[in-house]
């Protein structure tokens, strides 16, 4: 039911991911023109699946407040955060105000209902990233499943992708999914308290503030590959970020269950029992 109610949003999300792939092509086209203008024959090795995914997750370098360049949010990275927040934002609260009472009576309690919603959140996030991976794979076919050179990589991504070994690359490509799972579970738990719109707004503000300040206490930007310690000294430690995301996800599930257990469904009011 959750996926069926989200069918329109999923189509829009897929269209946005295709647009991100088009942005990658446009960036690569600009770089190709620059390389050609400097006397090269253009893109020597084409590009591949990992190159496209890295573009999706690259983000931006840390913003230094004393820089003369104004702060600009990495739009491609932010679009993905917004899409996922929209996908998971309303269904749980809407279902709770609808037929949840009937479900509670049949499954014998609220715990199973809440855990089912958490599993739906996990499934939604995974489906989004699987769809994104499929788009990246299809896009890579146009690049001959090659690999960008260092010049192209630096100009398109902001860092040389060849500097990462296989393990580091896999870890950095996994981190966006784990972060989205943590933020989505926190968003759904928060929506039981303040409502879906305020929970959605809180998550978006959190990731935007994280992108601006780049503080270790604000992990909303930890999925940006450009800010990884593998890419620059003093960057985000991937394993530490993964651990924080797991803790946030687990705490969100537990607290959400506690909040749900204290809700009074009589007349749709949320009074503590």
Backbone as CSV, one residue per row, in Angstrom:
resi,resn,N_x,N_y,N_z,CA_x,CA_y,CA_z,C_x,C_y,C_z
1,UNK,0.825,-1.208,0.000,0.000,0.000,0.000,0.859,1.258,0.000
2,UNK,1.959,1.205,0.759,2.845,2.360,0.790,3.440,2.666,-0.568
3,UNK,3.896,1.662,-1.276,4.467,1.866,-2.605,3.388,2.304,-3.596
4,UNK,2.183,1.745,-3.469,1.096,2.121,-4.374,0.730,3.586,-4.177
5,UNK,0.679,4.029,-2.923,0.346,5.427,-2.656,1.452,6.370,-3.109
6,UNK,2.644,5.840,-3.269,3.799,6.656,-3.674,4.100,6.562,-5.165
7,UNK,3.243,5.908,-5.925,3.580,5.621,-7.322,3.865,6.895,-8.121
8,UNK,3.079,7.945,-7.892,3.319,9.197,-8.605,4.640,9.828,-8.202
9,UNK,4.943,9.804,-6.902,6.193,10.367,-6.413,7.389,9.567,-6.932
10,UNK,7.233,8.256,-7.033,8.329,7.430,-7.532,8.639,7.749,-8.990
11,UNK,7.596,8.008,-9.774,7.803,8.367,-11.181,8.542,9.703,-11.274
12,UNK,8.131,10.666,-10.444,8.800,11.975,-10.427,10.258,11.812,-9.984
13,UNK,10.482,10.977,-8.966,11.841,10.753,-8.475,12.717,10.154,-9.573
14,UNK,12.169,9.191,-10.318,12.931,8.581,-11.409,13.258,9.612,-12.483
15,UNK,12.291,10.479,-12.786,12.533,11.523,-13.785,13.640,12.476,-13.318
16,UNK,13.664,12.779,-12.029,14.701,13.664,-11.485,16.080,13.007,-11.553
17,UNK,16.133,11.701,-11.306,17.409,10.991,-11.403,17.909,10.990,-12.845
18,UNK,16.992,10.813,-13.791,17.376,10.896,-15.206,17.915,12.291,-15.513
19,UNK,17.297,13.316,-14.916,17.783,14.688,-15.103,19.194,14.849,-14.528
20,UNK,19.470,14.191,-13.399,20.820,14.234,-12.834,21.829,13.605,-13.799
21,UNK,21.421,12.501,-14.430,22.301,11.880,-15.422,22.549,12.827,-16.592
22,UNK,21.511,13.577,-16.984,21.670,14.554,-18.059,22.634,15.662,-17.633
23,UNK,22.575,16.046,-16.356,23.517,17.045,-15.838,24.946,16.521,-15.914
24,UNK,25.131,15.227,-15.665,26.457,14.619,-15.777,26.954,14.692,-17.215
25,UNK,26.063,14.376,-18.170,26.444,14.461,-19.574,26.830,15.881,-19.955
26,UNK,26.066,16.856,-19.443,26.356,18.252,-19.762,27.716,18.673,-19.197
27,UNK,27.994,18.252,-17.958,29.284,18.580,-17.349,30.428,17.936,-18.120
28,UNK,30.210,16.709,-18.541,31.247,15.994,-19.279,31.457,16.604,-20.660
29,UNK,30.371,17.071,-21.247,30.464,17.721,-22.556,31.298,18.996,-22.468
30,UNK,31.078,19.758,-21.384,31.850,20.990,-21.194,33.331,20.680,-21.003
31,UNK,33.606,19.644,-20.231,35.001,19.252,-20.009,35.626,18.747,-21.300
32,UNK,34.854,17.990,-22.069,35.363,17.463,-23.330,35.748,18.594,-24.266
33,UNK,34.917,19.647,-24.289,35.243,20.800,-25.122,36.517,21.486,-24.655
34,UNK,36.697,21.567,-23.335,37.906,22.185,-22.794,39.138,21.353,-23.146
35,UNK,39.009,20.031,-22.967,40.147,19.157,-23.277,40.489,19.234,-24.747
36,UNK,39.453,19.279,-25.594,39.696,19.390,-27.030,40.359,20.705,-27.394
37,UNK,39.963,21.773,-26.693,40.531,23.091,-26.981,41.999,23.178,-26.599
38,UNK,42.433,22.327,-25.696,43.835,22.343,-25.267,44.698,21.407,-26.105
39,UNK,44.082,20.826,-27.150,44.878,20.020,-28.067,44.703,18.536,-27.925
40,UNK,43.891,18.106,-26.979,43.657,16.675,-26.807,42.522,16.239,-27.715
41,UNK,42.350,14.949,-27.837,41.266,14.414,-28.655,39.976,14.257,-27.873
42,UNK,39.912,14.836,-26.720,38.687,14.740,-25.922,38.811,13.668,-24.871
43,UNK,37.698,13.004,-24.593,37.660,11.989,-23.549,38.352,10.721,-24.031
44,UNK,39.452,10.394,-23.393,40.251,9.260,-23.861,39.642,7.929,-23.468
45,UNK,39.107,7.847,-22.232,38.619,6.564,-21.765,37.125,6.488,-21.599
46,UNK,36.391,7.512,-22.041,34.951,7.509,-21.847,34.619,7.660,-20.370
47,UNK,33.584,6.978,-19.933,33.208,6.984,-18.520,32.417,5.724,-18.227
48,UNK,32.292,5.413,-16.937,31.644,4.172,-16.558,30.626,4.357,-15.450
49,UNK,30.140,3.226,-14.958,29.096,3.173,-13.941,29.500,3.915,-12.668
50,UNK,30.707,3.665,-12.196,31.182,4.300,-10.967,31.324,5.804,-11.155
51,UNK,31.745,6.240,-12.346,31.877,7.669,-12.614,30.531,8.381,-12.479
52,UNK,29.480,7.770,-13.010,28.157,8.397,-12.947,27.666,8.447,-11.501
53,UNK,27.814,7.330,-10.778,27.390,7.322,-9.379,28.191,8.332,-8.559
54,UNK,29.482,8.416,-8.837,30.319,9.378,-8.113,29.843,10.800,-8.363
55,UNK,29.368,11.090,-9.569,28.819,12.419,-9.855,27.565,12.669,-9.014
56,UNK,26.715,11.641,-8.887,25.509,11.782,-8.072,25.854,12.098,-6.611
57,UNK,26.918,11.470,-6.112,27.234,11.554,-4.678,28.401,12.493,-4.366
58,UNK,28.942,13.158,-5.368,30.156,13.960,-5.154,29.928,15.090,-4.161
59,UNK,28.826,15.798,-4.277,28.595,16.938,-3.394,29.554,18.071,-3.701
60,UNK,30.056,18.723,-2.661,30.965,19.850,-2.844,32.015,19.853,-1.742
61,UNK,33.056,20.614,-1.953,34.091,20.762,-0.937,33.537,21.580,0.233
62,UNK,34.252,21.544,1.349,33.840,22.330,2.512,33.816,23.814,2.169
63,UNK,32.838,24.499,2.740,32.753,25.947,2.553,33.506,26.652,3.674
64,UNK,34.419,27.512,3.320,35.144,28.322,4.294,34.498,29.696,4.360
65,UNK,34.064,30.084,5.534,33.292,31.309,5.686,34.071,32.532,5.227
66,UNK,35.399,32.494,5.341,36.190,33.652,4.946,36.523,33.662,3.455
67,UNK,36.005,32.638,2.723,36.248,32.612,1.290,35.509,33.759,0.601
68,UNK,36.062,34.236,-0.485,35.408,35.279,-1.270,34.296,34.710,-2.135
69,UNK,34.355,33.403,-2.368,33.322,32.758,-3.170,32.097,32.495,-2.296
70,UNK,30.892,32.917,-2.703,29.699,32.703,-1.881,29.338,31.226,-1.778
71,UNK,28.667,30.872,-0.710,28.253,29.494,-0.501,27.144,29.127,-1.484
72,UNK,27.311,27.996,-2.147,26.313,27.497,-3.087,26.027,26.030,-2.738
73,UNK,24.767,25.723,-2.476,24.423,24.336,-2.171,24.674,23.453,-3.389
74,UNK,25.235,22.259,-3.191,25.379,21.314,-4.306,24.011,20.779,-4.712
75,UNK,23.440,21.354,-5.755,22.052,21.091,-6.108,21.804,19.610,-6.420
76,UNK,22.706,19.003,-7.196,22.515,17.597,-7.555,22.431,16.704,-6.332
77,UNK,23.313,16.924,-5.374,23.300,16.142,-4.134,22.056,16.440,-3.317
78,UNK,21.670,17.712,-3.228,20.518,18.101,-2.415,19.218,17.557,-2.991
79,UNK,19.102,17.504,-4.315,17.893,16.972,-4.940,17.599,15.561,-4.447
80,UNK,18.627,14.757,-4.317,18.420,13.377,-3.863,17.904,13.329,-2.428
81,UNK,18.414,14.217,-1.574,17.954,14.264,-0.184,16.481,14.664,-0.132
82,UNK,16.105,15.634,-0.948,14.717,16.094,-0.977,13.796,14.993,-1.493
83,UNK,14.211,14.314,-2.550,13.381,13.251,-3.131,13.092,12.155,-2.113
84,UNK,14.115,11.706,-1.413,13.918,10.637,-0.437,13.038,11.114,0.714
85,UNK,13.245,12.346,1.173,12.422,12.887,2.256,10.957,12.981,1.835
86,UNK,10.709,13.323,0.580,9.334,13.382,0.069,8.727,11.982,0.012
87,UNK,9.504,11.003,-0.417,8.995,9.641,-0.568,8.561,9.028,0.763
88,UNK,9.303,9.299,1.828,9.014,8.639,3.110,8.181,9.511,4.043
89,UNK,7.860,10.744,3.624,7.357,11.726,4.568,5.953,11.569,5.102
90,UNK,4.969,11.143,4.277,3.579,11.271,4.675,2.847,9.957,4.943
91,UNK,3.293,8.881,4.343,2.494,7.650,4.371,2.253,7.136,5.776
92,UNK,3.278,7.128,6.624,3.133,6.552,7.964,2.083,7.288,8.783
93,UNK,2.168,8.628,8.825,1.206,9.409,9.607,-0.188,9.301,9.000
94,UNK,-0.283,9.329,7.683,-1.591,9.211,7.033,-2.233,7.859,7.333
95,UNK,-1.432,6.814,7.306,-1.960,5.485,7.595,-2.356,5.366,9.069
96,UNK,-1.597,6.008,9.948,-1.934,5.978,11.368,-3.277,6.646,11.623
97,UNK,-3.558,7.707,10.897,-4.836,8.386,11.064,-5.963,7.740,10.295
98,UNK,-5.653,6.686,9.540,-6.673,6.020,8.745,-7.095,4.682,9.310
99,UNK,-6.505,3.620,8.766,-6.941,2.279,9.128,-6.030,1.595,10.137
100,UNK,-5.145,2.372,10.787,-4.200,1.750,11.715,-4.910,1.027,12.854
101,UNK,-6.025,1.604,13.350,-6.732,0.970,14.465,-7.195,-0.428,14.101
102,UNK,-7.686,-0.592,12.870,-8.115,-1.912,12.421,-6.935,-2.881,12.356
103,UNK,-5.789,-2.364,11.916,-4.592,-3.205,11.833,-4.123,-3.600,13.217
104,UNK,-4.140,-2.642,14.164,-3.730,-2.939,15.533,-4.537,-4.097,16.106
105,UNK,-5.842,-4.083,15.856,-6.718,-5.121,16.392,-6.400,-6.487,15.801
106,UNK,-5.917,-6.513,14.568,-5.648,-7.780,13.892,-4.253,-8.337,14.198
107,UNK,-3.277,-7.447,14.377,-1.913,-7.928,14.626,-1.597,-8.000,16.110
108,UNK,-2.511,-7.515,16.945,-2.337,-7.664,18.385,-1.520,-6.588,19.061
109,UNK,-1.254,-5.478,18.391,-0.503,-4.402,19.027,0.082,-3.445,18.024
110,UNK,0.719,-2.409,18.540,1.266,-1.366,17.691,2.689,-1.652,17.235
111,UNK,3.378,-2.518,17.973,4.788,-2.767,17.646,4.957,-3.310,16.243
112,UNK,4.138,-4.290,15.873,4.250,-4.883,14.535,3.943,-3.844,13.460
113,UNK,2.940,-2.994,13.726,2.585,-1.954,12.760,3.758,-1.000,12.575
114,UNK,4.364,-0.556,13.679,5.477,0.376,13.607,6.683,-0.239,12.905
115,UNK,7.000,-1.478,13.244,8.137,-2.137,12.599,7.888,-2.325,11.112
116,UNK,6.636,-2.575,10.740,6.318,-2.714,9.311,6.541,-1.399,8.585
117,UNK,6.236,-0.288,9.245,6.462,1.020,8.627,7.959,1.302,8.511
118,UNK,8.722,0.900,9.507,10.182,1.071,9.438,10.759,0.245,8.294
119,UNK,10.255,-0.980,8.124,10.714,-1.816,7.015,10.326,-1.200,5.677
120,UNK,9.150,-0.569,5.630,8.729,0.098,4.396,9.660,1.266,4.085
121,UNK,10.069,2.000,5.104,11.013,3.106,4.912,12.328,2.576,4.345
122,UNK,12.831,1.505,4.932,14.072,0.893,4.451,13.920,0.459,2.993
123,UNK,12.802,-0.198,2.683,12.569,-0.672,1.317,12.479,0.499,0.340
124,UNK,11.834,1.587,0.752,11.690,2.759,-0.124,13.052,3.367,-0.445
125,UNK,13.892,3.512,0.568,15.220,4.075,0.352,16.042,3.172,-0.571
126,UNK,15.980,1.875,-0.331,16.749,0.945,-1.157,16.255,0.965,-2.601
127,UNK,14.941,1.004,-2.796,14.387,1.064,-4.153,14.867,2.317,-4.869
128,UNK,14.915,3.445,-4.151,15.381,4.687,-4.769,16.818,4.533,-5.265
129,UNK,17.687,3.991,-4.428,19.091,3.885,-4.822,19.318,2.789,-5.864
130,UNK,18.485,1.758,-5.839,18.565,0.750,-6.904,18.176,1.387,-8.237
131,UNK,17.096,2.179,-8.230,16.681,2.866,-9.451,17.776,3.818,-9.934
132,UNK,18.413,4.508,-8.995,19.499,5.417,-9.345,20.665,4.643,-9.962
133,UNK,20.951,3.469,-9.412,22.032,2.643,-9.947,21.715,2.148,-11.353
134,UNK,20.450,1.822,-11.593,20.041,1.376,-12.928,20.215,2.506,-13.933
135,UNK,19.804,3.718,-13.553,19.990,4.877,-14.434,21.478,5.103,-14.705
136,UNK,22.303,4.977,-13.663,23.754,5.162,-13.834,24.327,4.108,-14.770
137,UNK,23.830,2.874,-14.643,24.313,1.788,-15.509,23.934,2.046,-16.961
138,UNK,22.699,2.493,-17.186,22.265,2.792,-18.554,23.052,3.962,-19.121
139,UNK,23.311,4.959,-18.279,24.083,6.116,-18.734,25.508,5.713,-19.091
140,UNK,26.062,4.763,-18.323,27.445,4.333,-18.558,27.610,3.674,-19.914
141,UNK,26.506,3.147,-20.448,26.588,2.513,-21.766,27.008,3.524,-22.830
142,UNK,26.630,4.799,-22.640,27.008,5.840,-23.600,28.489,6.183,-23.495
143,UNK,29.116,5.804,-22.384,30.539,6.066,-22.219,31.398,4.857,-22.502
144,UNK,30.762,3.800,-23.015,31.508,2.598,-23.339,32.022,1.854,-22.129
145,UNK,31.434,2.120,-20.956,31.859,1.487,-19.709,33.361,1.624,-19.489
146,UNK,33.856,2.817,-19.862,35.276,3.102,-19.668,35.511,3.743,-18.314
147,UNK,36.419,4.693,-18.265,36.723,5.395,-17.022,37.244,6.781,-17.351
148,UNK,36.800,7.764,-16.586,37.283,9.124,-16.800,38.750,9.232,-16.418
149,UNK,39.478,10.070,-17.139,40.842,10.363,-16.766,40.874,11.322,-15.583
150,UNK,42.049,11.552,-15.035,42.166,12.416,-13.861,41.718,13.848,-14.148
151,UNK,42.043,14.351,-15.334,41.643,15.725,-15.671,40.132,15.843,-15.690
152,UNK,39.471,14.915,-16.377,38.013,14.937,-16.439,37.408,14.747,-15.057
153,UNK,37.969,13.824,-14.284,37.442,13.528,-12.951,37.517,14.748,-12.047
154,UNK,38.656,15.435,-12.065,38.826,16.614,-11.205,37.865,17.724,-11.616
155,UNK,37.678,17.898,-12.905,36.833,18.987,-13.370,35.344,18.686,-13.190
156,UNK,34.962,17.420,-13.283,33.553,17.047,-13.157,33.177,16.777,-11.703
157,UNK,34.044,16.061,-10.973,33.730,15.656,-9.609,34.345,16.569,-8.555
158,UNK,35.467,17.179,-8.901,36.178,17.993,-7.925,37.337,17.277,-7.271
159,UNK,37.554,16.021,-7.633,38.653,15.231,-7.084,38.961,14.090,-8.052
160,UNK,40.185,13.544,-8.002,40.526,12.426,-8.893,39.980,11.109,-8.356
161,UNK,39.076,10.530,-9.063,38.472,9.279,-8.620,39.486,8.138,-8.607
162,UNK,40.513,8.242,-9.430,41.527,7.191,-9.493,42.349,7.095,-8.216
163,UNK,42.276,8.132,-7.366,43.038,8.115,-6.114,42.433,7.160,-5.090
164,UNK,41.196,6.714,-5.324,40.528,5.805,-4.402,40.743,4.365,-4.833
165,UNK,41.011,3.487,-3.855,41.095,2.077,-4.187,39.687,1.484,-4.183
166,UNK,39.577,0.201,-4.516,38.269,-0.429,-4.664,37.480,-0.413,-3.362
167,UNK,38.132,-0.720,-2.247,37.450,-0.742,-0.957,36.930,0.623,-0.560
168,UNK,37.738,1.655,-0.763,37.319,3.012,-0.431,36.152,3.457,-1.302
169,UNK,36.220,3.101,-2.578,35.136,3.471,-3.487,33.824,2.821,-3.080
170,UNK,33.868,1.541,-2.762,32.650,0.835,-2.342,32.084,1.445,-1.071
171,UNK,32.953,1.767,-0.130,32.515,2.357,1.138,31.851,3.712,0.912
172,UNK,32.419,4.530,0.038,31.856,5.841,-0.221,30.550,5.759,-1.012
173,UNK,30.412,4.745,-1.846,29.159,4.565,-2.580,28.071,3.976,-1.690
174,UNK,28.467,3.291,-0.617,27.503,2.729,0.326,26.993,3.772,1.306
175,UNK,27.824,4.746,1.627,27.500,5.725,2.657,26.224,6.526,2.376
176,UNK,25.953,6.960,1.140,24.707,7.699,0.898,23.453,6.904,1.264
177,UNK,23.456,5.610,0.962,22.299,4.784,1.306,22.123,4.681,2.814
178,UNK,23.223,4.465,3.519,23.151,4.338,4.981,22.698,5.649,5.609
179,UNK,23.220,6.784,5.128,22.798,8.077,5.657,21.306,8.302,5.398
180,UNK,20.841,7.983,4.205,19.425,8.167,3.880,18.536,7.288,4.753
181,UNK,18.989,6.078,5.051,18.222,5.206,5.940,18.101,5.830,7.327
182,UNK,19.205,6.359,7.835,19.192,6.972,9.172,18.289,8.199,9.209
183,UNK,18.448,9.092,8.230,17.644,10.312,8.201,16.169,10.007,7.970
184,UNK,15.880,9.012,7.138,14.487,8.676,6.850,13.793,8.076,8.069
185,UNK,14.475,7.198,8.791,13.894,6.626,10.004,13.686,7.714,11.057
186,UNK,14.645,8.636,11.157,14.494,9.752,12.093,13.334,10.649,11.673
187,UNK,13.187,10.872,10.380,12.107,11.715,9.880,10.740,11.113,10.185
188,UNK,10.592,9.820,9.956,9.302,9.170,10.194,8.979,9.160,11.684
189,UNK,9.987,8.910,12.526,9.753,8.939,13.976,9.355,10.341,14.416
190,UNK,10.033,11.356,13.872,9.726,12.738,14.227,8.341,13.138,13.740
191,UNK,7.925,12.583,12.604,6.609,12.937,12.060,5.467,12.510,12.979
192,UNK,5.697,11.511,13.822,4.680,11.096,14.786,4.492,12.149,15.875
193,UNK,5.493,13.011,16.052,5.447,14.030,17.112,4.994,15.379,16.569
194,UNK,5.617,15.832,15.484,5.367,17.186,14.985,4.622,17.207,13.663
195,UNK,4.315,16.052,13.109,3.632,16.004,11.830,4.602,15.847,10.675
196,UNK,4.120,15.350,9.527,5.013,15.052,8.399,5.677,16.269,7.776
197,UNK,4.960,17.404,7.694,5.568,18.570,7.046,6.737,19.109,7.863
198,UNK,6.539,19.263,9.176,7.613,19.781,10.014,8.787,18.812,10.063
199,UNK,8.511,17.514,10.052,9.589,16.527,10.036,10.370,16.611,8.736
200,UNK,9.659,16.766,7.620,10.308,16.928,6.313,11.185,18.177,6.300
201,UNK,10.615,19.303,6.769,11.365,20.554,6.793,12.597,20.443,7.682
202,UNK,12.468,19.740,8.797,13.593,19.598,9.724,14.751,18.848,9.072
203,UNK,14.433,17.796,8.327,15.478,17.002,7.671,16.181,17.829,6.597
204,UNK,15.407,18.566,5.799,16.008,19.364,4.729,16.873,20.479,5.304
205,UNK,16.384,21.132,6.351,17.185,22.177,6.995,18.458,21.571,7.579
206,UNK,18.349,20.383,8.155,19.513,19.727,8.757,20.593,19.450,7.722
207,UNK,20.211,18.907,6.573,21.223,18.591,5.564,21.791,19.873,4.953
208,UNK,20.961,20.917,4.806,21.457,22.179,4.267,22.446,22.832,5.234
209,UNK,22.118,22.827,6.517,23.021,23.392,7.527,24.308,22.570,7.603
210,UNK,24.178,21.251,7.480,25.360,20.383,7.486,26.288,20.726,6.321
211,UNK,25.693,20.971,5.158,26.494,21.316,3.988,27.213,22.651,4.186
212,UNK,26.579,23.567,4.890,27.170,24.898,5.091,28.297,24.863,6.120
213,UNK,28.027,24.282,7.291,28.997,24.337,8.376,30.040,23.219,8.306
214,UNK,29.669,22.045,7.781,30.634,20.963,7.695,31.162,20.509,9.038
215,UNK,30.312,20.522,10.057,30.733,20.143,11.410,30.612,18.636,11.609
216,UNK,31.521,18.024,12.384,31.406,16.584,12.676,30.107,16.236,13.401
217,UNK,29.506,17.220,14.090,28.248,16.982,14.795,27.048,17.016,13.859
218,UNK,27.249,17.522,12.658,26.180,17.591,11.659,26.526,16.625,10.534
219,UNK,25.975,15.437,10.603,26.395,14.387,9.673,25.593,14.390,8.379
220,UNK,24.756,15.409,8.178,23.941,15.434,6.975,24.731,15.487,5.686
221,UNK,26.004,15.896,5.754,26.832,15.987,4.551,27.821,14.839,4.420
222,UNK,27.717,13.845,5.296,28.748,12.796,5.307,28.717,11.913,4.066
223,UNK,27.644,11.995,3.279,27.577,11.183,2.065,28.259,11.855,0.874
224,UNK,28.751,13.091,1.049,29.459,13.757,-0.044,30.847,13.149,-0.204
225,UNK,31.107,12.590,-1.361,32.407,11.974,-1.604,33.526,13.010,-1.558
226,UNK,33.235,14.228,-2.000,34.266,15.271,-2.038,34.749,15.655,-0.648
227,UNK,33.965,15.322,0.396,34.347,15.687,1.758,34.896,14.503,2.543
228,UNK,35.142,13.410,1.884,35.656,12.226,2.566,37.127,12.390,2.929
229,UNK,37.522,11.737,4.010,38.932,11.738,4.404,39.780,10.978,3.391
230,UNK,39.153,10.166,2.555,39.882,9.478,1.495,40.284,10.452,0.393
231,UNK,39.569,11.564,0.320,39.798,12.551,-0.737,40.640,13.718,-0.236
232,UNK,40.404,14.156,1.000,41.142,15.285,1.548,41.425,15.072,3.029
233,UNK,42.528,15.622,3.450,42.919,15.504,4.854,41.933,16.259,5.741
234,UNK,41.551,15.615,6.845,40.607,16.231,7.760,39.159,16.076,7.337
235,UNK,38.911,15.274,6.330,37.545,15.065,5.862,36.778,14.071,6.716
236,UNK,35.610,13.685,6.236,34.730,12.772,6.966,35.328,11.370,7.004
237,UNK,35.405,10.810,8.203,35.845,9.429,8.356,34.668,8.510,8.048
238,UNK,34.787,7.738,6.996,33.660,6.950,6.495,33.139,5.951,7.531
239,UNK,34.037,5.235,8.187,33.607,4.224,9.157,32.913,4.867,10.352
240,UNK,33.429,6.007,10.805,32.799,6.714,11.918,31.414,7.208,11.516
241,UNK,31.297,7.714,10.287,30.000,8.191,9.804,29.005,7.044,9.689
242,UNK,29.475,5.892,9.210,28.596,4.726,9.125,28.083,4.325,10.507
243,UNK,28.966,4.340,11.487,28.572,3.985,12.850,27.532,4.955,13.396
244,UNK,27.739,6.257,13.155,26.776,7.258,13.619,25.424,7.060,12.964
245,UNK,25.426,6.746,11.686,24.165,6.540,10.970,23.417,5.331,11.529
246,UNK,24.137,4.264,11.817,23.497,3.070,12.389,22.888,3.402,13.749
247,UNK,23.616,4.145,14.566,23.109,4.522,15.896,21.850,5.378,15.765
248,UNK,21.882,6.354,14.863,20.714,7.224,14.663,19.514,6.404,14.197
249,UNK,19.742,5.479,13.274,18.649,4.654,12.786,18.034,3.801,13.879
250,UNK,18.868,3.151,14.685,18.375,2.295,15.757,17.626,3.115,16.805
251,UNK,18.204,4.245,17.199,17.553,5.109,18.194,16.215,5.621,17.666
252,UNK,16.157,5.955,16.383,14.910,6.454,15.794,13.815,5.396,15.833
253,UNK,14.173,4.159,15.533,13.187,3.070,15.578,12.668,2.884,17.000
254,UNK,13.572,2.913,17.971,13.177,2.713,19.374,12.306,3.867,19.864
255,UNK,12.751,5.107,19.632,11.995,6.260,20.099,10.653,6.378,19.385
256,UNK,10.645,6.062,18.100,9.379,6.089,17.366,8.383,5.101,17.940
257,UNK,8.862,3.923,18.323,7.986,2.936,18.944,7.451,3.417,20.279
258,UNK,8.303,4.096,21.055,7.863,4.634,22.355,6.797,5.704,22.157
259,UNK,7.026,6.612,21.207,6.052,7.671,20.934,4.730,7.077,20.470
260,UNK,4.815,6.103,19.580,3.594,5.479,19.074,2.826,4.793,20.194
261,UNK,3.550,4.164,21.114,2.900,3.469,22.219,2.171,4.396,23.163
262,UNK,2.532,5.686,23.170,1.902,6.654,24.066,0.817,7.476,23.391
263,UNK,0.577,7.202,22.121,-0.450,7.957,21.412,-1.838,7.397,21.708
264,UNK,-2.792,8.305,21.896,-4.186,7.939,22.112,-4.938,8.190,20.811
265,UNK,-5.530,7.171,20.269,-6.195,7.289,18.978,-7.652,7.712,19.106
266,UNK,-8.156,7.878,20.302,-9.549,8.262,20.475,-9.771,9.655,19.913
267,UNK,-10.711,9.785,18.990,-11.055,11.068,18.355,-9.870,11.663,17.612
268,UNK,-8.863,10.808,17.284,-7.704,11.274,16.515,-6.791,12.175,17.298
269,UNK,-6.911,12.231,18.608,-6.064,13.102,19.408,-4.846,12.346,19.902
270,UNK,-3.735,13.053,20.042,-2.485,12.447,20.447,-2.218,12.720,21.932
271,UNK,-3.127,12.264,22.773,-2.927,12.459,24.206,-2.149,11.280,24.775
272,UNK,-1.297,11.534,25.739,-0.554,10.457,26.385,-1.504,9.595,27.179
273,UNK,-1.346,8.283,27.114,-2.195,7.358,27.823,-1.809,7.353,29.290
